[in-house]
Each structure stands twice: as C-alpha cells, then as structure tokens.
Amino acid sequence: MSDKAIGDEARTFVEEDRAPMGMTVRVFIYLVAVHFIVAFFFLLFYLGGARE
C-alpha cells in the first residue's frame, strides 16, 4: 500500500497510537513488584515447611 492510500488522519493516528514513556515505565515497575511479591510468598511457604 502506498503512502497516498493512507489518509493524513490515519497517519497521525498511527503516530499517536503508542503508550507514553511514563506509562511504559509504570507498567514495568508494576510487573516487577508483582513478581517480587509472588517470590516473597513462595519464600514464606518454603521457609514455613509447606510439603506434600
């Protein structure tokens, strides 16, 4: 598809259709925090002696 087939509105929409950098950083921090909490719970269960 050529550039002329894409309208100006669509071209600007594609440019603006990205998450802001701040949002990306916040999502990354959130995911790290969730994994850290899950690892902490696994550690607690391990130290608590959870066995079959």
TORTOR-371077 format. One record per residue: x, z negated, y negated of N, C-alpha, C, CB in turn; chain; residue number from 1. Coordinates in steps of 0.001 Angstrom, whole numbers. Atoms other than C-alpha are relative to their C-alpha. Glycine has a CB too. Layout:
BEGIN
n_xx->X, n_zz->Z, n_yy->Y, ca_xx->X, ca_zz->Z, ca_yy->Y, c_xx->X, c_zz->Z, c_yy->Y, cb_xx->X, cb_zz->Z, cb_yy->Y, c->A, k->NUM
...
end
This chain:
BEGIN
n_xx->845, n_zz->0, n_yy->1180, ca_xx->0, ca_zz->0, ca_yy->0, c_xx->887, c_zz->0, c_yy->-1238, cb_xx->-960, cb_zz->-1220, cb_yy->-1, c->A, k->1
n_xx->-823, n_zz->-97, n_yy->1202, ca_xx->1381, ca_zz->945, ca_yy->-3390, c_xx->-390, c_zz->-1069, c_yy->-1009, cb_xx->-128, cb_zz->1390, cb_yy->-629, c->A, k->2
n_xx->276, n_zz->981, n_yy->1050, ca_xx->1574, ca_zz->-1290, ca_yy->-6455, c_xx->-1238, c_zz->373, c_yy->-803, cb_xx->1201, cb_zz->-131, cb_yy->-931, c->A, k->3
n_xx->1155, n_zz->-426, n_yy->803, ca_xx->-1088, ca_zz->825, ca_yy->-8179, c_xx->-1309, c_zz->-348, c_yy->694, cb_xx->62, cb_zz->1509, cb_yy->-271, c->A, k->4
n_xx->1218, n_zz->347, n_yy->-729, ca_xx->-3589, ca_zz->-32, ca_yy->-5435, c_xx->-362, c_zz->-1465, c_yy->-207, cb_xx->168, cb_zz->295, cb_yy->1491, c->A, k->5
n_xx->246, n_zz->1419, n_yy->233, ca_xx->-3225, ca_zz->-3730, ca_yy->-6278, c_xx->-298, c_zz->-189, c_yy->-1484, cb_xx->1222, cb_zz->-877, cb_yy->450, c->A, k->6
n_xx->369, n_zz->213, n_yy->1395, ca_xx->-5007, ca_zz->-4751, ca_yy->-9479, c_xx->850, c_zz->-1090, c_yy->-636, cb_xx->-1477, cb_zz->-359, cb_yy->-109, c->A, k->7
n_xx->-754, n_zz->1032, n_yy->722, ca_xx->-3442, ca_zz->-6916, ca_yy->-12167, c_xx->-486, c_zz->-1394, c_yy->361, cb_xx->-112, cb_zz->213, cb_yy->-1512, c->A, k->8
n_xx->540, n_zz->1316, n_yy->-340, ca_xx->-5775, ca_zz->-9785, ca_yy->-11264, c_xx->542, c_zz->-471, c_yy->1352, cb_xx->-1543, cb_zz->41, cb_yy->27, c->A, k->9
n_xx->-495, n_zz->367, n_yy->-1327, ca_xx->-4704, ca_zz->-9727, ca_yy->-7613, c_xx->1481, c_zz->-343, c_yy->-62, cb_xx->-240, cb_zz->1141, cb_yy->1005, c->A, k->10
n_xx->-1433, n_zz->247, n_yy->95, ca_xx->-1029, ca_zz->-9565, ca_yy->-8565, c_xx->264, c_zz->-1382, c_yy->-605, cb_xx->681, cb_zz->1097, cb_yy->-843, c->A, k->11
n_xx->-197, n_zz->1324, n_yy->608, ca_xx->-1313, ca_zz->-12638, ca_yy->-10821, c_xx->-497, c_zz->-1087, c_yy->930, cb_xx->-721, cb_zz->-96, cb_yy->-1357, c->A, k->12
n_xx->501, n_zz->1001, n_yy->-946, ca_xx->-3368, ca_zz->-14440, ca_yy->-8168, c_xx->1053, c_zz->-308, c_yy->1057, cb_xx->-1300, cb_zz->486, cb_yy->670, c->A, k->13
n_xx->-1045, n_zz->207, n_yy->-1012, ca_xx->-603, ca_zz->-13937, ca_yy->-5601, c_xx->1126, c_zz->-842, c_yy->-582, cb_xx->551, cb_zz->1356, cb_yy->514, c->A, k->14
n_xx->-1068, n_zz->776, n_yy->635, ca_xx->1952, ca_zz->-15301, ca_yy->-8076, c_xx->-387, c_zz->-1466, c_yy->-164, cb_xx->347, cb_zz->597, cb_yy->-1359, c->A, k->15
n_xx->443, n_zz->1373, n_yy->243, ca_xx->-162, ca_zz->-18399, ca_yy->-8774, c_xx->-437, c_zz->-707, c_yy->1267, cb_xx->-1129, cb_zz->-8, cb_yy->-990, c->A, k->16
n_xx->514, n_zz->566, n_yy->-1244, ca_xx->-1133, ca_zz->-18970, ca_yy->-5146, c_xx->1104, c_zz->-720, c_yy->766, cb_xx->-620, cb_zz->1096, cb_yy->873, c->A, k->17
n_xx->-1047, n_zz->795, n_yy->-642, ca_xx->1739, ca_zz->-21356, ca_yy->-4418, c_xx->-178, c_zz->-1441, c_yy->-418, cb_xx->1423, cb_zz->516, cb_yy->-371, c->A, k->18
n_xx->82, n_zz->1421, n_yy->350, ca_xx->1851, ca_zz->-25131, ca_yy->-4287, c_xx->1067, c_zz->-318, c_yy->-1040, cb_xx->173, cb_zz->-902, cb_yy->1262, c->A, k->19
n_xx->-1017, n_zz->407, n_yy->971, ca_xx->3589, ca_zz->-26651, ca_yy->-7302, c_xx->1110, c_zz->-799, c_yy->681, cb_xx->-636, cb_zz->-829, cb_yy->-1130, c->A, k->20
n_xx->-1135, n_zz->678, n_yy->-628, ca_xx->7028, ca_zz->-28104, ca_yy->-6574, c_xx->-276, c_zz->-1491, c_yy->168, cb_xx->1273, cb_zz->209, cb_yy->-831, c->A, k->21
n_xx->314, n_zz->1428, n_yy->-105, ca_xx->5787, ca_zz->-31626, ca_yy->-7278, c_xx->-864, c_zz->-311, c_yy->1206, cb_xx->-695, cb_zz->-475, cb_yy->-1255, c->A, k->22
n_xx->878, n_zz->199, n_yy->-1149, ca_xx->3072, ca_zz->-31264, ca_yy->-4659, c_xx->783, c_zz->140, c_yy->1300, cb_xx->-1166, cb_zz->1000, cb_yy->-30, c->A, k->23
n_xx->-813, n_zz->-194, n_yy->-1199, ca_xx->5574, ca_zz->-29979, ca_yy->-2088, c_xx->848, c_zz->-1241, c_yy->282, cb_xx->902, cb_zz->1240, cb_yy->-155, c->A, k->24
n_xx->-820, n_zz->1201, n_yy->-162, ca_xx->7825, ca_zz->-32984, ca_yy->-2687, c_xx->-859, c_zz->-1162, c_yy->464, cb_xx->716, cb_zz->-357, cb_yy->-1314, c->A, k->25
n_xx->892, n_zz->1098, n_yy->-409, ca_xx->4871, ca_zz->-35378, ca_yy->-2399, c_xx->-417, c_zz->127, c_yy->1451, cb_xx->-1238, cb_zz->-37, cb_yy->-886, c->A, k->26
n_xx->392, n_zz->-213, n_yy->-1400, ca_xx->3758, ca_zz->-33833, ca_yy->908, c_xx->1164, c_zz->-331, c_yy->920, cb_xx->-467, cb_zz->1460, cb_yy->230, c->A, k->27
n_xx->-1183, n_zz->316, n_yy->-806, ca_xx->7324, ca_zz->-34092, ca_yy->2258, c_xx->191, c_zz->-1513, c_yy->115, cb_xx->1257, cb_zz->649, cb_yy->-612, c->A, k->28
n_xx->-157, n_zz->1461, n_yy->-23, ca_xx->7557, ca_zz->-37772, ca_yy->1271, c_xx->-1087, c_zz->-639, c_yy->854, cb_xx->-42, cb_zz->-576, cb_yy->-1433, c->A, k->29
n_xx->1102, n_zz->514, n_yy->-803, ca_xx->4140, ca_zz->-38425, ca_yy->2834, c_xx->289, c_zz->172, c_yy->1496, cb_xx->-1309, cb_zz->711, cb_yy->-377, c->A, k->30
n_xx->-280, n_zz->-242, n_yy->-1419, ca_xx->5178, ca_zz->-36825, ca_yy->6131, c_xx->1130, c_zz->-885, c_yy->507, cb_xx->352, cb_zz->1468, cb_yy->228, c->A, k->31
n_xx->-1098, n_zz->883, n_yy->-394, ca_xx->8442, ca_zz->-38791, ca_yy->6216, c_xx->-514, c_zz->-1420, c_yy->168, cb_xx->1142, cb_zz->42, cb_yy->-1040, c->A, k->32
n_xx->540, n_zz->1356, n_yy->-80, ca_xx->6538, ca_zz->-42027, ca_yy->5537, c_xx->-845, c_zz->-186, c_yy->1258, cb_xx->-835, cb_zz->-314, cb_yy->-1244, c->A, k->33
n_xx->844, n_zz->99, n_yy->-1194, ca_xx->4018, ca_zz->-41331, ca_yy->8314, c_xx->862, c_zz->-91, c_yy->1256, cb_xx->-955, cb_zz->1211, cb_yy->94, c->A, k->34
n_xx->-862, n_zz->48, n_yy->-1178, ca_xx->6779, ca_zz->-40646, ca_yy->10836, c_xx->767, c_zz->-1317, c_yy->63, cb_xx->978, cb_zz->1181, cb_yy->-5, c->A, k->35
n_xx->-705, n_zz->1279, n_yy->33, ca_xx->8657, ca_zz->-43762, ca_yy->9731, c_xx->-899, c_zz->-1130, c_yy->509, cb_xx->486, cb_zz->-308, cb_yy->-1429, c->A, k->36
n_xx->938, n_zz->1039, n_yy->-443, ca_xx->5551, ca_zz->-45939, ca_yy->10254, c_xx->-246, c_zz->110, c_yy->1496, cb_xx->-1336, cb_zz->105, cb_yy->-767, c->A, k->37
n_xx->221, n_zz->-188, n_yy->-1442, ca_xx->4907, ca_zz->-44431, ca_yy->13690, c_xx->1213, c_zz->-467, c_yy->787, cb_xx->-303, cb_zz->1480, cb_yy->321, c->A, k->38
n_xx->-1215, n_zz->442, n_yy->-685, ca_xx->8537, ca_zz->-45017, ca_yy->14697, c_xx->99, c_zz->-1524, c_yy->-31, cb_xx->1253, cb_zz->635, cb_yy->-648, c->A, k->39
n_xx->-15, n_zz->1465, n_yy->97, ca_xx->8237, ca_zz->-48622, ca_yy->13464, c_xx->-938, c_zz->-615, c_yy->1030, cb_xx->-399, cb_zz->-455, cb_yy->-1419, c->A, k->40
n_xx->938, n_zz->521, n_yy->-1009, ca_xx->5164, ca_zz->-49181, ca_yy->15662, c_xx->555, c_zz->172, c_yy->1405, cb_xx->-1360, cb_zz->706, cb_yy->-112, c->A, k->41
n_xx->-622, n_zz->-178, n_yy->-1317, ca_xx->6972, ca_zz->-47698, ca_yy->18667, c_xx->1069, c_zz->-1060, c_yy->229, cb_xx->611, cb_zz->1411, cb_yy->129, c->A, k->42
n_xx->-1018, n_zz->1035, n_yy->-112, ca_xx->9849, ca_zz->-50084, ca_yy->17972, c_xx->-632, c_zz->-1357, c_yy->286, cb_xx->837, cb_zz->-64, cb_yy->-1276, c->A, k->43
n_xx->678, n_zz->1278, n_yy->-245, ca_xx->7464, ca_zz->-53043, ca_yy->17809, c_xx->-495, c_zz->-99, c_yy->1437, cb_xx->-1173, cb_zz->-175, cb_yy->-967, c->A, k->44
n_xx->481, n_zz->12, n_yy->-1382, ca_xx->5866, ca_zz->-52101, ca_yy->21127, c_xx->1154, c_zz->-114, c_yy->985, cb_xx->-812, cb_zz->1260, cb_yy->292, c->A, k->45
n_xx->-1174, n_zz->67, n_yy->-873, ca_xx->9291, ca_zz->-51585, ca_yy->22691, c_xx->594, c_zz->-1409, c_yy->18, cb_xx->1062, cb_zz->1013, cb_yy->-454, c->A, k->46
n_xx->-558, n_zz->1353, n_yy->71, ca_xx->10608, ca_zz->-54938, ca_yy->21471, c_xx->-983, c_zz->-1028, c_yy->532, cb_xx->387, cb_zz->-345, cb_yy->-1438, c->A, k->47
n_xx->1002, n_zz->925, n_yy->-498, ca_xx->7340, ca_zz->-56599, ca_yy->22426, c_xx->-117, c_zz->31, c_yy->1509, cb_xx->-1328, cb_zz->306, cb_yy->-613, c->A, k->48
n_xx->-31, n_zz->-55, n_yy->-1465, ca_xx->7890, ca_zz->-55562, ca_yy->26030, c_xx->-1210, c_zz->697, c_yy->593, cb_xx->95, cb_zz->-1389, cb_yy->563, c->A, k->49
n_xx->1137, n_zz->-743, n_yy->-546, ca_xx->4969, ca_zz->-53184, ca_yy->26479, c_xx->475, c_zz->843, c_yy->1176, cb_xx->-663, cb_zz->896, cb_yy->-1090, c->A, k->50
n_xx->-389, n_zz->-715, n_yy->-1219, ca_xx->5289, ca_zz->-51928, ca_yy->30031, c_xx->-1258, c_zz->390, c_yy->773, cb_xx->946, cb_zz->-873, cb_yy->887, c->A, k->51
n_xx->1142, n_zz->-403, n_yy->-838, ca_xx->3083, ca_zz->-50324, ca_yy->32646, c_xx->-456, c_zz->-1154, c_yy->853, cb_xx->361, cb_zz->1197, cb_yy->890, c->A, k->52
end
